């Protein structure tokens, strides 16, 4: 029984290997052609920061509408100036005075809710 199982396992392995070997592989010329086509279509990312590449979609907005949206976002402080400030921090106004905030901080330190990092 062990011999039969071993024989079946070996024959299945050989059949799988033979089937895999018969698949045609892409030639260097085909790969280079696909690379050039991807470059022409803008589908390649450069570096780590733009991966995965954003796929463009058609917009129904006019140029004037896009410019107006940009100016509105700029006036509201919603634009990112680089990778370090993304996601944008939303500004919130506080009703507390500086003295109240300092008092809350001191109370948190005194009760152990806030600890100082070791220097």
Backbone as CSV, one residue per row, in Angstrom:
resi,resn,N_x,N_y,N_z,CA_x,CA_y,CA_z,C_x,C_y,C_z
1,UNK,0.825,-1.193,0.000,0.000,0.000,0.000,0.871,1.260,0.000
2,UNK,1.959,1.232,0.788,2.855,2.378,0.824,3.518,2.573,-0.535
3,UNK,3.819,1.495,-1.206,4.455,1.587,-2.514,3.514,2.228,-3.523
4,UNK,2.224,1.832,-3.462,1.237,2.406,-4.376,1.058,3.903,-4.116
5,UNK,0.988,4.285,-2.848,0.836,5.704,-2.507,2.063,6.493,-2.959
6,UNK,3.237,5.942,-2.757,4.459,6.619,-3.187,4.499,6.763,-4.698
7,UNK,4.098,5.721,-5.407,4.084,5.748,-6.859,3.107,6.807,-7.379
8,UNK,1.932,6.888,-6.774,0.948,7.894,-7.179,1.460,9.318,-6.906
9,UNK,2.115,9.501,-5.774,2.643,10.814,-5.423,3.740,11.243,-6.397
10,UNK,4.618,10.330,-6.733,5.700,10.645,-7.670,5.144,10.946,-9.057
11,UNK,4.167,10.157,-9.505,3.611,10.388,-10.843,2.841,11.705,-10.890
12,UNK,2.157,12.076,-9.817,1.442,13.351,-9.787,2.428,14.522,-9.820
13,UNK,3.527,14.365,-9.123,4.549,15.410,-9.122,5.140,15.582,-10.507
14,UNK,5.468,14.492,-11.169,6.036,14.569,-12.511,5.043,15.136,-13.515
15,UNK,3.767,14.768,-13.389,2.753,15.281,-14.308,2.569,16.787,-14.114
16,UNK,2.577,17.236,-12.849,2.439,18.667,-12.573,3.615,19.458,-13.094
17,UNK,4.805,18.941,-12.926,6.009,19.616,-13.407,6.000,19.701,-14.926
18,UNK,5.582,18.634,-15.596,5.541,18.622,-17.051,4.508,19.619,-17.571
19,UNK,3.377,19.709,-16.892,2.341,20.656,-17.318,2.822,22.090,-17.131
20,UNK,3.544,22.358,-16.051,4.058,23.701,-15.795,5.123,24.081,-16.824
21,UNK,5.948,23.146,-17.185,7.033,23.419,-18.121,6.511,23.712,-19.526
22,UNK,5.320,23.255,-19.866,4.796,23.458,-21.208,4.187,24.842,-21.398
23,UNK,3.960,25.598,-20.306,3.381,26.928,-20.444,4.401,27.857,-21.106
24,UNK,3.976,28.599,-22.123,4.924,29.506,-22.773,5.225,30.689,-21.861
25,UNK,6.462,31.095,-21.863,6.839,32.251,-21.063,7.028,33.447,-21.991
26,UNK,6.902,34.638,-21.419,7.054,35.849,-22.206,8.527,36.037,-22.559
27,UNK,8.758,36.504,-23.751,10.128,36.767,-24.166,10.558,38.131,-23.654
28,UNK,11.836,38.395,-23.727,12.366,39.686,-23.287,11.745,40.827,-24.090
29,UNK,11.557,40.612,-25.380,10.970,41.646,-26.236,9.530,41.942,-25.818
30,UNK,8.779,40.898,-25.445,7.399,41.107,-25.002,7.362,41.891,-23.692
31,UNK,8.245,41.544,-22.786,8.293,42.237,-21.500,8.665,43.703,-21.700
32,UNK,9.644,43.978,-22.545,10.035,45.364,-22.818,8.907,46.140,-23.488
33,UNK,8.177,45.486,-24.378,7.046,46.153,-25.027,5.965,46.493,-24.006
34,UNK,5.694,45.575,-23.077,4.702,45.850,-22.033,5.176,46.973,-21.116
35,UNK,6.470,47.018,-20.829,7.029,48.083,-19.994,6.865,49.437,-20.666
36,UNK,7.177,49.514,-21.949,7.030,50.773,-22.683,5.566,51.209,-22.740
37,UNK,4.672,50.255,-22.923,3.240,50.583,-22.964,2.771,51.103,-21.610
38,UNK,3.250,50.499,-20.521,2.872,50.954,-19.180,3.422,52.350,-18.905
39,UNK,4.658,52.619,-19.350,5.228,53.966,-19.191,4.407,54.986,-19.965
40,UNK,4.042,54.643,-21.195,3.274,55.568,-22.025,1.894,55.848,-21.425
41,UNK,1.319,54.849,-20.757,-0.013,55.012,-20.158,0.044,55.634,-18.772
42,UNK,1.267,55.872,-18.246,1.407,56.473,-16.919,1.044,55.525,-15.797
43,UNK,1.272,54.237,-15.982,0.897,53.233,-14.988,2.040,52.818,-14.080
44,UNK,3.207,53.431,-14.225,4.343,53.059,-13.396,4.488,54.038,-12.251
45,UNK,4.817,53.516,-11.080,5.061,54.396,-9.943,6.565,54.629,-9.830
46,UNK,6.916,55.763,-9.247,8.314,56.105,-9.073,8.547,56.267,-7.580
47,UNK,9.317,55.375,-6.995,9.582,55.454,-5.567,8.466,54.825,-4.758
48,UNK,8.525,55.055,-3.458,7.574,54.428,-2.549,6.336,55.280,-2.319
49,UNK,6.447,56.571,-2.502,5.391,57.460,-2.062,4.175,57.479,-2.967
50,UNK,4.318,57.111,-4.218,3.152,57.113,-5.090,2.726,55.698,-5.467
51,UNK,2.923,54.750,-4.555,2.483,53.379,-4.798,1.297,53.088,-3.919
52,UNK,0.237,52.506,-4.338,-0.057,52.152,-5.717,-0.433,53.384,-6.517
53,UNK,-0.143,53.330,-7.770,-0.362,54.462,-8.663,-1.854,54.769,-8.745
54,UNK,-2.208,56.029,-8.583,-3.606,56.431,-8.693,-4.029,56.357,-10.151
55,UNK,-5.153,55.765,-10.382,-5.676,55.642,-11.737,-6.580,56.831,-11.989
56,UNK,-6.264,57.581,-13.011,-7.035,58.778,-13.321,-8.428,58.435,-13.795
57,UNK,-9.351,59.310,-13.493,-10.711,59.118,-13.973,-11.155,60.393,-14.672
58,UNK,-12.056,60.240,-15.574,-12.552,61.395,-16.319,-13.386,62.263,-15.391
59,UNK,-13.224,63.557,-15.516,-13.947,64.495,-14.673,-14.960,65.252,-15.509
60,UNK,-16.075,65.568,-14.889,-17.096,66.345,-15.587,-16.979,67.830,-15.258
61,UNK,-15.994,68.190,-14.415,-15.820,69.584,-14.028,-15.013,70.339,-15.077
62,UNK,-15.324,71.601,-15.198,-14.545,72.444,-16.090,-13.310,72.935,-15.355
63,UNK,-12.388,73.520,-16.101,-11.168,74.054,-15.495,-11.499,75.149,-14.488
64,UNK,-12.462,75.980,-14.815,-12.846,77.070,-13.917,-13.401,76.529,-12.601
65,UNK,-14.175,75.442,-12.673,-14.733,74.845,-11.455,-13.629,74.256,-10.582
66,UNK,-12.658,73.621,-11.206,-11.546,73.034,-10.452,-10.718,74.134,-9.792
67,UNK,-10.454,75.203,-10.514,-9.697,76.321,-9.951,-10.461,76.946,-8.788
68,UNK,-11.773,77.076,-8.919,-12.587,77.633,-7.834,-12.531,76.733,-6.598
69,UNK,-12.597,75.417,-6.790,-12.489,74.483,-5.667,-11.118,74.584,-5.005
70,UNK,-10.084,74.731,-5.809,-8.732,74.873,-5.276,-8.614,76.127,-4.423
71,UNK,-9.132,77.233,-4.911,-9.063,78.477,-4.153,-9.861,78.384,-2.857
72,UNK,-11.001,77.714,-2.892,-11.812,77.531,-1.680,-11.059,76.682,-0.664
73,UNK,-10.446,75.594,-1.128,-9.688,74.716,-0.228,-8.472,75.436,0.331
74,UNK,-7.802,76.228,-0.496,-6.639,76.986,-0.037,-7.042,77.998,1.032
75,UNK,-8.167,78.681,0.825,-8.640,79.674,1.790,-9.054,79.017,3.107
76,UNK,-9.552,77.780,3.039,-9.989,77.076,4.249,-8.841,76.341,4.934
77,UNK,-7.638,76.367,4.349,-6.491,75.685,4.947,-6.564,74.176,4.827
78,UNK,-7.167,73.676,3.772,-7.354,72.244,3.590,-6.336,71.605,2.659
79,UNK,-5.316,72.343,2.243,-4.335,71.792,1.317,-3.144,71.230,2.065
80,UNK,-2.650,70.128,1.597,-1.458,69.509,2.149,-0.246,70.064,1.405
81,UNK,0.817,70.349,2.167,2.010,70.912,1.538,3.083,69.858,1.332
82,UNK,2.797,68.624,1.588,3.775,67.560,1.426,3.313,66.316,2.158
83,UNK,4.204,65.344,2.248,3.838,64.076,2.860,3.757,64.152,4.374
84,UNK,4.498,65.076,4.974,4.590,65.095,6.427,3.347,65.635,7.104
85,UNK,2.550,66.432,6.432,1.357,66.960,7.070,0.083,66.280,6.579
86,UNK,0.203,65.043,6.118,-0.962,64.291,5.691,-1.232,63.195,6.688
87,UNK,-2.410,62.909,7.158,-3.647,63.615,6.882,-3.663,64.960,7.578
88,UNK,-4.401,65.868,7.009,-4.429,67.221,7.524,-5.044,67.254,8.916
89,UNK,-4.417,68.008,9.775,-4.973,68.191,11.113,-6.071,69.235,11.023
90,UNK,-7.198,68.911,11.583,-8.294,69.876,11.559,-8.108,70.837,12.718
91,UNK,-8.241,72.100,12.439,-8.073,73.085,13.496,-9.378,73.204,14.263
92,UNK,-9.249,73.200,15.582,-10.414,73.327,16.442,-10.177,74.496,17.378
93,UNK,-11.191,75.262,17.575,-11.067,76.367,18.511,-11.461,75.867,19.890
94,UNK,-10.795,76.375,20.895,-11.039,75.969,22.265,-11.696,77.111,23.021
95,UNK,-12.560,76.751,23.931,-13.199,77.768,24.761,-12.415,77.985,26.053
96,UNK,-11.332,77.203,26.260,-10.532,77.329,27.474,-9.463,78.395,27.299
97,UNK,-9.129,79.021,28.394,-8.033,79.984,28.370,-6.720,79.234,28.556
98,UNK,-5.621,79.923,28.332,-4.304,79.309,28.512,-4.112,78.863,29.959
99,UNK,-4.574,79.670,30.899,-4.430,79.339,32.318,-5.200,78.066,32.666
100,UNK,-6.381,77.881,32.077,-7.169,76.683,32.331,-6.466,75.439,31.767
101,UNK,-5.881,75.574,30.597,-5.172,74.450,29.991,-3.964,74.071,30.837
102,UNK,-3.208,75.070,31.304,-2.048,74.811,32.152,-2.483,74.154,33.457
103,UNK,-3.594,74.614,34.032,-4.097,74.022,35.276,-4.514,72.575,35.054
104,UNK,-5.169,72.277,33.916,-5.552,70.895,33.597,-4.318,70.018,33.425
105,UNK,-3.277,70.553,32.789,-2.041,69.802,32.599,-1.397,69.474,33.938
106,UNK,-1.315,70.457,34.825,-0.718,70.235,36.141,-1.532,69.234,36.953
107,UNK,-2.854,69.294,36.842,-3.710,68.343,37.552,-3.504,66.932,37.014
108,UNK,-3.351,66.781,35.705,-3.126,65.468,35.108,-1.791,64.898,35.554
109,UNK,-0.771,65.741,35.633,0.533,65.284,36.122,0.463,64.882,37.581
110,UNK,-0.262,65.653,38.384,-0.356,65.385,39.825,-1.107,64.096,40.110
111,UNK,-2.102,63.777,39.334,-2.889,62.558,39.565,-2.313,61.341,38.858
112,UNK,-1.242,61.535,38.102,-0.606,60.406,37.427,-1.236,60.041,36.099
113,UNK,-2.155,60.843,35.598,-2.760,60.569,34.289,-1.825,60.917,33.148
114,UNK,-0.793,61.718,33.444,0.167,62.128,32.433,1.546,61.982,33.038
115,UNK,2.393,61.249,32.374,3.739,61.051,32.902,4.742,61.705,31.968
116,UNK,5.847,62.142,32.545,6.908,62.740,31.753,7.761,61.631,31.164
117,UNK,8.129,61.694,29.890,9.041,60.690,29.326,10.423,60.815,29.954
118,UNK,11.106,59.697,30.076,12.454,59.705,30.644,13.396,60.428,29.684
119,UNK,14.235,61.275,30.257,15.157,62.040,29.433,16.401,61.283,29.107
